[in-house]
Amino acid sequence: MRGAGIADAVIMETVMAEPVYEPLAFAWREPADMLRRAQDFRALMARRRTVRDFDNRAVPREIIAEAVRTAALAPSGANQQPWTFACVSDPAVKARIRVAAEEEEKAFYAGRAGAEWLDALSHLGTGWQKLFLETAPWLIAVFGQRHGVAADGRRTKHYYVPESVGIATGFLIAALHNAGLATLTHTPSPMGFLNEICGRPESEKAYVLVVAGFPARDCRVPKIAKKALDDVSVWL
């Protein structure tokens, strides 16, 4: 019968928020100036290298805070900003992270990774020992929030979390490099131990551990090359 069961149905009414606009603060530049700025930024980023030998010299908290503020400006799905940056400088906490990370890395290099993966890493000289997790003054664990909580306590789904967190992490690395710090992206697998150590809820997932500080005075890095423009782009 037409309409049967309607009384038992739960009808969810979605209230769509009206967008609020403001003028765009945009700096118009001449093409020559644009090209110079693009080239200068590329030159800056070309000097960024992944560092595994860090000096233990302290880095002021406010420098890290400014880099995190920059990372938090990244675009995100529905502007939900689904990230948490756990910034660690406490030596005891860093020591716990190192112990937990090295347990996973031992298993990784002992065979969990597989011969093909280990062969791909061989030219970088990596191993299970992660001294930098204690030597570097700062570790920044980047978490993605699977969902949020509305003002009324409702659980709200987050969209494009991996993509959003990835972009924010790129902002973070660029900001740290621009400030004059060396960085390393460390991704022990699995990384669930970071939730416990950093006090993050199960609704968050650790994506990367960014190590930041000054390079050791005698720091050496693998001699590598980056792909040329023609190898990484197509123009239609």
C-alpha positions as CSV (number, residue, x, y, z in Angstrom):
1,M,0.0,0.0,0.0
2,R,1.3,3.4,-1.0
3,G,2.9,5.2,2.0
4,A,3.0,2.1,4.2
5,G,5.7,2.2,6.9
6,I,6.3,5.9,6.6
7,A,5.3,6.4,10.2
8,D,8.2,4.1,11.3
9,A,10.8,5.8,9.1
10,V,13.3,8.2,10.5
11,I,13.7,11.2,8.3
12,M,17.1,13.0,8.6
13,E,16.9,16.6,7.7
14,T,20.2,18.1,6.7
15,V,20.6,21.8,7.2
16,M,23.1,23.2,4.7
17,A,25.2,26.1,5.9
18,E,25.3,29.2,3.7
19,P,28.8,30.1,2.7
20,V,30.2,33.4,4.0
21,Y,32.6,35.2,1.6
22,E,35.4,37.7,2.1
23,P,37.7,39.6,-0.3
24,L,40.7,37.6,-1.5
25,A,44.0,39.0,-0.4
26,F,46.1,38.3,-3.5
27,A,49.4,39.8,-4.5
28,W,49.5,40.5,-8.2
29,R,53.0,40.3,-9.7
30,E,54.7,40.8,-13.0
31,P,55.7,37.7,-14.9
32,A,59.4,38.4,-14.5
33,D,59.0,38.7,-10.8
34,M,56.9,35.5,-10.7
35,L,59.5,33.6,-12.5
36,R,62.3,34.8,-10.3
37,R,60.4,33.9,-7.2
38,A,59.6,30.4,-8.6
39,Q,63.2,29.9,-9.4
40,D,64.4,31.1,-6.0
41,F,62.0,28.8,-4.2
42,R,63.1,25.8,-6.3
43,A,66.7,26.6,-5.5
44,L,65.8,26.8,-1.8
45,M,64.1,23.4,-1.9
46,A,66.8,21.9,-4.0
47,R,69.1,22.3,-1.0
48,R,66.8,20.2,1.2
49,R,68.2,16.8,2.0
50,T,67.0,14.0,4.2
51,V,69.4,13.9,7.1
52,R,70.0,11.0,9.5
53,D,72.9,12.5,11.5
54,F,71.7,15.3,13.7
55,D,73.4,17.7,16.2
56,N,71.8,17.8,19.6
57,R,71.8,21.6,19.7
58,A,68.5,22.9,21.0
59,V,65.9,24.5,18.6
60,P,63.6,27.1,20.2
61,R,60.0,25.9,20.5
62,E,58.6,28.9,18.7
63,I,60.4,28.0,15.5
64,I,58.7,24.6,15.5
65,A,55.4,26.3,16.4
66,E,55.7,28.6,13.4
67,A,56.4,25.7,11.1
68,V,53.3,23.8,12.5
69,R,51.2,27.0,12.1
70,T,52.3,27.0,8.4
71,A,51.5,23.3,8.0
72,A,48.0,23.9,9.5
73,L,47.3,26.4,6.6
74,A,47.3,23.6,4.1
75,P,44.2,23.0,2.1
76,S,42.0,20.0,3.2
77,G,38.9,18.2,2.3
78,A,35.9,20.4,3.2
79,N,38.3,22.5,5.2
80,Q,38.0,20.0,8.0
81,Q,41.7,20.3,8.8
82,P,41.9,16.6,9.9
83,W,45.4,16.6,11.5
84,T,47.2,16.7,14.8
85,F,50.9,17.5,15.1
86,A,52.4,15.9,18.3
87,C,55.6,17.9,18.9
88,V,58.0,16.0,21.1
89,S,61.2,17.4,22.7
90,D,61.1,15.6,26.1
91,P,64.2,13.3,26.1
92,A,62.3,10.6,28.0
93,V,59.5,10.5,25.4
94,K,61.9,10.6,22.5
95,A,63.7,7.6,24.1
96,R,60.4,5.7,24.3
97,I,59.7,6.4,20.7
98,R,63.1,5.2,19.7
99,V,62.8,1.9,21.5
100,A,59.4,1.3,20.0
101,A,60.4,2.3,16.5
102,E,63.6,0.2,16.6
103,E,61.5,-2.9,17.5
104,E,59.5,-2.4,14.4
105,E,62.6,-1.6,12.3
106,K,64.4,-4.7,13.5
107,A,61.6,-6.9,12.2
108,F,61.4,-4.8,9.0
109,Y,65.1,-5.3,8.1
110,A,65.1,-8.9,9.3
111,G,62.7,-9.9,6.6
112,R,59.3,-8.3,7.0
113,A,60.1,-5.8,4.2
114,G,61.1,-8.5,1.7
115,A,64.2,-8.6,-0.5
116,E,62.9,-6.3,-3.2
117,W,62.1,-3.5,-0.8
118,L,65.4,-3.8,1.1
119,D,67.3,-3.8,-2.3
120,A,65.5,-0.5,-3.2
121,L,66.8,1.0,0.1
122,S,70.3,-0.3,-0.1
123,H,71.8,2.7,-1.8
124,L,70.7,5.0,1.0
125,G,72.6,3.1,3.7
126,T,69.6,2.8,6.1
127,G,69.3,0.3,8.9
128,W,67.2,-0.5,12.0
129,Q,69.2,1.7,14.3
130,K,67.5,5.1,14.7
131,L,69.9,7.2,16.9
132,F,68.4,10.4,15.4
133,L,65.2,9.8,17.3
134,E,67.0,10.8,20.5
135,T,69.7,13.1,19.1
136,A,67.5,15.5,17.1
137,P,65.8,18.1,19.4
138,W,62.4,17.7,17.9
139,L,60.1,14.9,16.6
140,I,56.8,15.8,15.1
141,A,54.3,12.9,14.8
142,V,51.7,13.8,12.2
143,F,48.3,12.2,12.8
144,G,45.3,12.1,10.6
145,Q,41.9,12.4,12.3
146,R,39.5,9.7,11.0
147,H,36.5,11.8,12.3
148,G,35.8,14.9,14.2
149,V,33.4,15.8,17.0
150,A,30.8,18.5,16.4
151,A,29.9,21.2,19.0
152,D,26.9,19.1,20.1
153,G,29.0,16.0,20.5
154,R,28.0,14.3,17.2
155,R,30.6,12.3,15.3
156,T,31.5,14.0,12.0
157,K,33.1,12.1,9.1
158,H,36.3,13.6,7.7
159,Y,36.9,13.4,4.0
160,Y,40.2,13.0,2.0
161,V,42.2,12.5,5.2
162,P,45.3,10.9,3.7
163,E,45.4,13.5,0.9
164,S,45.0,16.4,3.3
165,V,47.6,15.2,5.8
166,G,50.0,14.6,3.0
167,I,49.7,18.1,1.8
168,A,50.1,19.5,5.3
169,T,53.2,17.4,5.8
170,G,54.7,18.9,2.7
171,F,54.0,22.4,4.0
172,L,55.6,21.4,7.3
173,I,58.8,20.1,5.7
174,A,59.1,23.2,3.5
175,A,58.5,25.5,6.5
176,L,61.2,23.7,8.6
177,H,63.7,23.8,5.7
178,N,62.9,27.5,5.1
179,A,63.6,28.2,8.8
180,G,67.0,26.7,8.5
181,L,66.5,23.2,9.9
182,A,67.3,19.8,8.6
183,T,64.6,17.1,8.4
184,L,63.9,13.4,8.0
185,T,60.6,11.7,7.3
186,H,60.5,8.5,9.3
187,T,57.8,5.9,8.8
188,P,58.2,2.8,10.9
189,S,55.6,0.3,10.1
190,P,53.3,-0.2,11.9
191,M,53.2,3.1,13.8
192,G,50.4,2.3,16.3
193,F,52.8,2.8,19.2
194,L,52.8,6.5,18.5
195,N,49.2,6.8,19.6
196,E,50.0,5.4,23.0
197,I,53.2,7.4,23.6
198,C,51.7,10.7,22.3
199,G,48.4,10.2,24.0
200,R,46.3,10.3,20.8
201,P,42.9,8.5,20.6
202,E,42.2,5.5,18.4
203,S,40.3,7.7,16.0
204,E,43.6,9.2,14.9
205,K,46.2,7.4,12.7
206,A,49.9,8.2,12.6
207,Y,51.1,8.9,9.1
208,V,54.7,10.1,9.5
209,L,57.3,11.1,12.1
210,V,59.1,14.2,11.0
211,V,62.5,14.6,12.7
212,A,63.8,18.2,12.8
213,G,67.0,19.9,14.0
214,F,70.4,20.9,12.9
215,P,72.6,18.5,11.0
216,A,75.7,17.1,12.6
217,R,78.9,19.1,11.8
218,D,80.3,16.2,9.9
219,C,77.0,15.1,8.4
220,R,77.2,13.3,5.1
221,V,74.2,12.3,2.8
222,P,73.9,9.8,0.0
223,K,74.8,11.2,-3.4
224,I,71.5,11.0,-5.3
225,A,69.8,12.7,-8.3
226,K,66.3,13.9,-8.8
227,K,64.3,13.3,-12.0
228,A,64.3,15.9,-14.7
229,L,61.2,17.9,-15.5
230,D,60.5,15.8,-18.6
231,D,60.6,12.7,-16.5
232,V,57.9,13.9,-14.0
233,S,55.5,15.9,-16.1
234,V,53.3,15.9,-19.2
235,W,52.0,19.0,-20.8
236,L,48.7,18.9,-22.7
